[in-house]
């Protein structure tokens, strides 16, 4: 995005990419339909980043808002539509047609792609240095935009290796952490064996005063899924601070406690407890398994609980999270270059002429199009900043 802005502004641009082809993480994002952005009003949109992050991202997103991103996609032959949740997708529901059209337009603008070039820092004269396919390469440039990503899905090119390079020259960098990620739970062997891979559908999740409807998936090591990702930031921060976080899951959030208790007060007769819970409360086998898991070692077994007690448990099952899933499998990352280390144009204060954009910066976003939107917007802002820098240099 930065290269497009720079080329449009008349600069000669070369993009150095570590991988054999560009846009690999962009293509991965497209596997779920490529949720480009969200259709909600801009102020509500900005609120999704949290007050502190929104203050730093506001100018970039206001200059390149969701409507501009949708128009940009349409210019590239990929019109968009608004889904039932307000999320915005290309009509094709794919990333590859958009990326191909984008690369054709960049090539027509004179942007030169240099593949298999891994940025390793600066040479003795301050120019960017790369490990290229044929050995070390140094480049002289009037301006440089770094867009090296976070540390999730490292096989796609962004492994966070740039952190040590920038920290080594005095740039303040917050540690990279998983965002929109799964969490670990110390499941019993029986539960793990029987229910790993099973979904928990139409549930509600609650933590720290926040409630979220959604779904989750039981994994061998814990939980993941959209509902979990929406609460990932406060869960992660609590685990970092205290070593654990207790998430509460409502298995039948559509029923009030009284409605649920009334159903559970029906005679069980000769039914097994699992059959009774399946019929009376409409619980799936995985949900019933979760209830058993949550009450292992409890003084009162499920079968002996009063209807109102069992109803309360069903809609507030405590699950003790012990850690985050590995950062390599996270959708995105938190942490990165501190906003105090860049100016309003996203130029490094301690490195004039060097700009940074995207997940390199210290912000995070929930799923729903917010991550891609801010990445596009900060890329465009860094491109504009570099153009202004070039204009001053050549004035």
C-alpha positions as CSV (number, residue, x, y, z in Angstrom):
1,X,0.0,0.0,0.0
2,X,2.9,2.3,0.8
3,X,4.5,1.5,-2.5
4,X,1.3,2.3,-4.4
5,X,1.0,5.7,-2.7
6,X,4.7,6.5,-3.4
7,X,4.6,5.4,-7.0
8,X,1.4,7.5,-7.6
9,X,3.3,10.4,-6.1
10,X,6.1,10.1,-8.6
11,X,8.7,8.2,-6.6
12,X,10.8,5.3,-8.0
13,X,9.9,2.4,-5.8
14,X,11.3,-1.1,-5.2
15,X,9.6,-3.6,-2.9
16,X,12.0,-6.0,-1.3
17,X,10.2,-9.1,-0.1
18,X,11.6,-12.0,1.9
19,X,9.5,-14.7,0.2
20,X,9.5,-16.1,-3.3
21,X,6.1,-14.3,-3.9
22,X,4.4,-11.4,-2.3
23,X,1.2,-11.2,-0.2
24,X,1.3,-14.6,1.3
25,X,-0.3,-13.6,4.6
26,X,-2.9,-11.6,2.6
27,X,-3.7,-14.8,0.7
28,X,-4.0,-16.6,4.0
29,X,-6.5,-14.0,5.2
30,X,-8.5,-14.7,2.1
31,X,-9.0,-18.4,3.0
32,X,-12.0,-17.3,5.1
33,X,-13.4,-15.0,2.4
34,X,-11.1,-12.0,2.9
35,X,-12.8,-9.8,5.4
36,X,-11.4,-6.5,4.2
37,X,-13.1,-4.1,6.6
38,X,-16.4,-3.4,8.4
39,X,-19.4,-1.3,7.5
40,X,-20.2,0.3,10.9
41,X,-19.9,4.1,11.4
42,X,-16.4,5.4,11.7
43,X,-16.5,6.4,15.4
44,X,-17.8,2.9,16.4
45,X,-15.2,1.4,14.1
46,X,-12.3,3.3,15.8
47,X,-13.6,2.3,19.2
48,X,-12.8,-1.3,18.3
49,X,-9.1,-0.5,18.7
50,X,-9.5,0.8,22.3
51,X,-9.1,4.5,23.2
52,X,-5.3,4.6,23.4
53,X,-4.7,2.7,20.1
54,X,-7.5,4.6,18.3
55,X,-5.8,7.9,19.2
56,X,-2.7,6.8,17.3
57,X,-4.5,5.2,14.4
58,X,-7.3,7.8,13.9
59,X,-5.5,10.1,11.4
60,X,-4.4,7.2,9.2
61,X,-7.8,5.5,9.2
62,X,-9.7,8.8,8.7
63,X,-7.5,9.5,5.7
64,X,-8.1,6.0,4.3
65,X,-11.4,4.9,5.8
66,X,-13.5,1.7,5.1
67,X,-15.3,3.4,2.2
68,X,-12.0,4.3,0.6
69,X,-10.8,0.7,1.0
70,X,-14.0,-0.6,-0.7
71,X,-13.6,1.9,-3.5
72,X,-10.0,0.9,-4.0
73,X,-11.0,-2.8,-4.2
74,X,-13.7,-1.9,-6.8
75,X,-11.2,0.0,-8.9
76,X,-9.2,-3.2,-9.0
77,X,-12.2,-5.1,-10.4
78,X,-13.3,-6.6,-7.1
79,X,-16.6,-5.0,-5.9
80,X,-17.5,-5.7,-2.3
81,X,-20.6,-6.5,-0.3
82,X,-21.7,-6.2,3.4
83,X,-22.4,-9.5,5.1
84,X,-25.1,-10.0,7.7
85,X,-22.7,-9.2,10.5
86,X,-21.7,-5.9,8.9
87,X,-18.4,-7.3,7.7
88,X,-17.2,-6.4,4.2
89,X,-16.0,-8.9,1.7
90,X,-15.1,-9.0,-2.0
91,X,-18.0,-10.4,-4.1
92,X,-15.5,-13.1,-5.3
93,X,-14.9,-14.0,-1.6
94,X,-11.3,-14.5,-2.5
95,X,-8.0,-12.7,-2.0
96,X,-6.1,-14.0,-5.1
97,X,-8.0,-12.0,-7.8
98,X,-7.6,-8.8,-5.8
99,X,-3.9,-9.5,-5.3
100,X,-3.3,-10.3,-9.0
101,X,-5.0,-7.1,-10.1
102,X,-3.1,-5.1,-7.5
103,X,0.3,-6.4,-8.6
104,X,-0.6,-5.7,-12.2
105,X,-1.3,-2.1,-11.3
106,X,1.8,-1.7,-9.3
107,X,3.9,-3.1,-12.2
108,X,2.2,-0.6,-14.5
109,X,3.2,2.1,-12.1
110,X,6.9,1.1,-12.3
111,X,7.1,-0.6,-8.9
112,X,10.0,-3.1,-9.0
113,X,9.6,-6.3,-7.0
114,X,12.8,-7.9,-5.5
115,X,11.9,-11.3,-4.2
116,X,13.8,-13.6,-1.8
117,X,15.5,-10.6,-0.1
118,X,15.5,-10.8,3.7
119,X,16.1,-7.4,5.4
120,X,18.9,-7.7,8.0
121,X,19.4,-4.1,9.1
122,X,21.6,-1.3,7.7
123,X,25.0,-1.1,6.1
124,X,27.8,1.2,7.2
125,X,26.4,4.1,5.2
126,X,22.9,3.8,6.6
127,X,21.3,2.0,3.7
128,X,19.1,-1.0,4.1
129,X,21.0,-4.3,3.9
130,X,19.5,-7.6,2.7
131,X,20.4,-11.3,2.5
132,X,19.6,-11.9,-1.1
133,X,19.5,-15.1,-3.2
134,X,23.0,-14.5,-4.4
135,X,24.4,-13.1,-1.2
136,X,24.4,-9.8,0.8
137,X,22.8,-6.8,-0.9
138,X,23.0,-3.2,0.2
139,X,20.7,-0.5,-1.3
140,X,20.9,3.2,-1.3
141,X,17.4,4.8,-0.8
142,X,16.2,8.3,-0.1
143,X,13.4,6.8,2.0
144,X,12.5,3.4,3.4
145,X,9.2,1.9,4.5
146,X,9.4,-1.1,6.8
147,X,6.4,-3.4,6.7
148,X,7.7,-6.6,8.2
149,X,4.6,-7.8,10.0
150,X,4.2,-9.4,13.4
151,X,5.3,-12.9,14.3
152,X,2.2,-15.0,13.6
153,X,2.4,-17.6,10.8
154,X,6.2,-17.2,10.4
155,X,6.3,-19.6,7.5
156,X,4.6,-16.9,5.4
157,X,7.6,-14.6,6.0
158,X,7.0,-12.5,9.1
159,X,8.7,-14.1,12.1
160,X,9.4,-11.0,14.2
161,X,13.1,-11.2,13.6
162,X,13.2,-7.4,13.0
163,X,12.6,-6.8,16.7
164,X,16.2,-7.3,17.8
165,X,17.5,-5.3,14.8
166,X,15.4,-2.2,15.7
167,X,15.9,-2.6,19.5
168,X,19.6,-2.8,18.8
169,X,19.6,0.7,17.3
170,X,17.5,2.2,20.2
171,X,14.0,1.9,18.8
172,X,11.5,1.2,21.6
173,X,9.6,-2.1,20.8
174,X,7.0,-3.7,23.0
175,X,7.3,-7.5,23.1
176,X,5.3,-9.3,20.4
177,X,2.4,-11.4,21.8
178,X,-0.3,-13.5,20.2
179,X,-3.6,-11.7,19.5
180,X,-6.8,-13.2,18.2
181,X,-5.5,-16.5,19.5
182,X,-6.5,-19.6,21.3
183,X,-5.7,-20.4,24.9
184,X,-4.5,-23.4,26.8
185,X,-6.5,-25.4,29.4
186,X,-5.4,-28.3,31.5
187,X,-8.1,-30.7,30.3
188,X,-8.4,-34.2,31.8
189,X,-7.2,-37.0,29.5
190,X,-10.7,-38.3,29.1
191,X,-12.2,-35.0,28.1
192,X,-9.3,-34.3,25.7
193,X,-9.6,-37.7,24.1
194,X,-13.3,-37.5,23.6
195,X,-13.9,-33.9,22.6
196,X,-10.9,-32.4,21.0
197,X,-12.0,-30.9,17.7
198,X,-15.7,-30.6,18.8
199,X,-17.4,-27.2,18.5
200,X,-19.4,-25.4,21.2
201,X,-22.1,-23.6,19.2
202,X,-24.4,-20.7,20.0
203,X,-22.7,-20.0,23.3
204,X,-21.9,-16.8,25.2
205,X,-18.6,-16.1,26.7
206,X,-17.9,-13.7,29.6
207,X,-14.8,-12.3,31.1
208,X,-13.9,-9.1,32.9
209,X,-17.3,-7.5,32.5
210,X,-17.4,-8.3,28.7
211,X,-19.9,-10.6,27.2
212,X,-19.6,-12.1,23.7
213,X,-22.0,-14.4,21.7
214,X,-20.2,-16.7,19.4
215,X,-18.7,-20.1,19.0
216,X,-15.6,-22.0,20.2
217,X,-13.8,-25.1,19.4
218,X,-12.3,-27.5,21.9
219,X,-8.7,-28.4,21.0
220,X,-6.3,-31.0,22.6
221,X,-4.6,-28.2,24.5
222,X,-7.5,-25.7,25.1
223,X,-10.0,-23.5,23.3
224,X,-10.0,-21.5,20.1
225,X,-12.6,-19.8,17.8
226,X,-14.2,-16.5,17.1
227,X,-15.8,-16.1,20.5
228,X,-12.5,-16.7,22.2
229,X,-10.6,-14.4,19.9
230,X,-13.0,-11.5,20.7
231,X,-11.9,-11.7,24.4
232,X,-8.2,-12.5,23.7
233,X,-6.7,-9.2,24.8
234,X,-8.1,-9.0,28.3
235,X,-7.6,-12.8,28.8
236,X,-4.0,-12.6,27.7
237,X,-3.3,-9.6,29.9
238,X,-4.8,-11.3,32.9
239,X,-2.8,-14.4,32.3
240,X,0.4,-12.4,31.9
241,X,-0.3,-10.7,35.2
242,X,-1.7,-13.5,37.4
243,X,-0.8,-16.7,35.5
244,X,-4.4,-17.7,34.7
245,X,-7.8,-16.4,33.8
246,X,-11.2,-17.9,34.4
247,X,-13.6,-17.6,31.5
248,X,-17.3,-18.3,31.9
249,X,-19.2,-20.0,29.1
250,X,-23.0,-19.9,28.9
251,X,-24.1,-23.1,27.0
252,X,-27.7,-22.0,26.7
253,X,-27.6,-18.1,26.7
254,X,-31.0,-17.9,25.0
255,X,-32.7,-19.3,28.1
256,X,-33.3,-17.4,31.4
257,X,-32.2,-19.1,34.6
258,X,-35.9,-19.7,35.5
259,X,-36.7,-21.2,32.1
260,X,-33.7,-23.5,32.3
261,X,-34.4,-24.5,35.9
262,X,-38.0,-25.4,35.0
263,X,-36.8,-27.7,32.3
264,X,-34.2,-29.3,34.6
265,X,-36.9,-29.9,37.3
266,X,-38.7,-32.3,35.0
267,X,-38.6,-36.0,36.2
268,X,-35.5,-37.7,34.9
269,X,-37.0,-41.2,35.3
270,X,-34.6,-43.9,34.0
271,X,-32.7,-41.6,31.6
272,X,-29.0,-41.3,32.0
273,X,-27.8,-37.8,33.0
274,X,-26.4,-37.2,29.6
275,X,-29.6,-38.1,27.8
276,X,-31.6,-36.0,30.3
277,X,-29.4,-32.9,29.7
278,X,-29.5,-33.4,26.0
279,X,-33.3,-33.5,25.9
280,X,-34.2,-31.2,28.7
281,X,-31.5,-28.5,28.2
282,X,-30.7,-29.1,24.6
283,X,-27.0,-29.6,25.3
284,X,-24.6,-31.2,22.9
285,X,-22.3,-34.1,24.0
286,X,-19.3,-31.7,24.1
287,X,-21.3,-29.2,26.2
288,X,-22.3,-32.0,28.6
289,X,-18.6,-33.1,28.7
290,X,-17.6,-29.5,29.6
291,X,-20.0,-29.5,32.5
292,X,-18.5,-32.8,33.8
293,X,-15.0,-31.4,33.3
294,X,-15.9,-28.2,35.3
295,X,-17.1,-30.2,38.2
296,X,-14.4,-32.8,38.5
297,X,-13.6,-33.2,42.2
298,X,-16.5,-30.9,43.2
299,X,-18.3,-31.9,46.5
300,X,-21.7,-32.1,44.7
301,X,-21.8,-34.1,41.5
302,X,-23.9,-33.0,38.5
303,X,-26.5,-35.7,39.1
304,X,-27.2,-34.4,42.6
305,X,-27.4,-30.7,41.9
306,X,-30.7,-28.9,42.5
307,X,-32.3,-27.6,39.2
308,X,-31.6,-24.0,39.9
309,X,-27.9,-24.7,40.8
310,X,-27.4,-26.8,37.7
311,X,-29.2,-24.1,35.6
312,X,-26.8,-21.5,37.0
313,X,-23.8,-23.7,36.2
314,X,-24.9,-24.4,32.6
315,X,-24.9,-20.7,31.8
316,X,-21.7,-19.9,33.7
317,X,-19.4,-22.8,33.2
318,X,-16.0,-21.8,34.6
319,X,-13.0,-22.7,32.4
320,X,-9.5,-22.0,33.8
321,X,-7.2,-20.7,31.0
322,X,-3.5,-21.2,31.8
323,X,-1.8,-19.6,28.9
324,X,-2.0,-18.5,25.3
325,X,-1.6,-20.8,22.3
326,X,1.7,-20.4,20.4
327,X,2.2,-17.1,18.7
328,X,3.0,-18.9,15.4
329,X,-0.7,-20.0,15.2
330,X,-2.3,-16.7,16.2
331,X,-4.3,-14.8,13.7
332,X,-2.2,-11.7,14.5
333,X,0.1,-10.2,17.1
334,X,0.1,-7.5,19.7
335,X,3.1,-5.4,20.6
336,X,5.6,-3.8,18.2
337,X,7.2,-0.4,17.6
338,X,6.0,2.0,20.3
339,X,4.0,4.9,18.9
340,X,6.2,7.2,20.9
341,X,9.1,6.0,18.7
342,X,7.4,7.3,15.5
343,X,6.1,10.7,14.5
344,X,2.7,11.6,13.0
345,X,3.9,10.4,9.6
346,X,5.0,7.0,11.0
347,X,8.7,7.9,10.6
348,X,11.1,6.5,13.2
349,X,12.1,9.4,15.4
350,X,15.6,8.1,15.8
351,X,16.0,7.1,12.1
352,X,15.1,9.9,9.8
353,X,13.7,8.7,6.4
354,X,12.7,5.3,7.8
355,X,9.0,4.7,8.2
356,X,7.0,1.7,9.6
357,X,3.5,0.4,9.0
358,X,1.1,-2.4,9.7
359,X,1.5,-5.0,12.4
360,X,5.0,-3.8,13.1
361,X,3.4,-1.0,15.2
362,X,2.1,-1.5,18.7
363,X,-1.6,-2.0,18.2
364,X,-4.0,-4.9,17.9
365,X,-7.5,-5.4,16.5
366,X,-10.3,-7.8,16.9
367,X,-11.4,-9.9,14.0
368,X,-14.0,-8.3,11.7
369,X,-12.0,-6.4,9.2
370,X,-10.2,-4.1,11.6
371,X,-6.8,-5.7,11.2
372,X,-6.6,-5.4,7.4
373,X,-8.2,-1.9,7.5
374,X,-5.6,-0.5,9.8
375,X,-2.8,-2.3,8.0
376,X,-3.9,-0.7,4.7
377,X,-4.4,2.7,6.3
378,X,-1.0,2.8,8.1
379,X,0.7,1.6,4.9
380,X,-0.9,4.5,3.0
381,X,0.0,6.9,5.8
382,X,3.6,5.8,5.7
383,X,3.7,6.2,2.0
384,X,2.4,9.8,2.3
385,X,4.9,10.5,5.0
386,X,7.7,9.2,2.8
387,X,6.5,11.4,-0.1
388,X,6.6,14.5,2.2
389,X,10.1,13.5,3.4
390,X,11.3,13.2,-0.2
391,X,9.8,16.5,-1.1
392,X,11.6,18.2,1.7
393,X,14.9,16.5,0.9
394,X,14.7,17.6,-2.8
395,X,13.3,21.1,-2.2
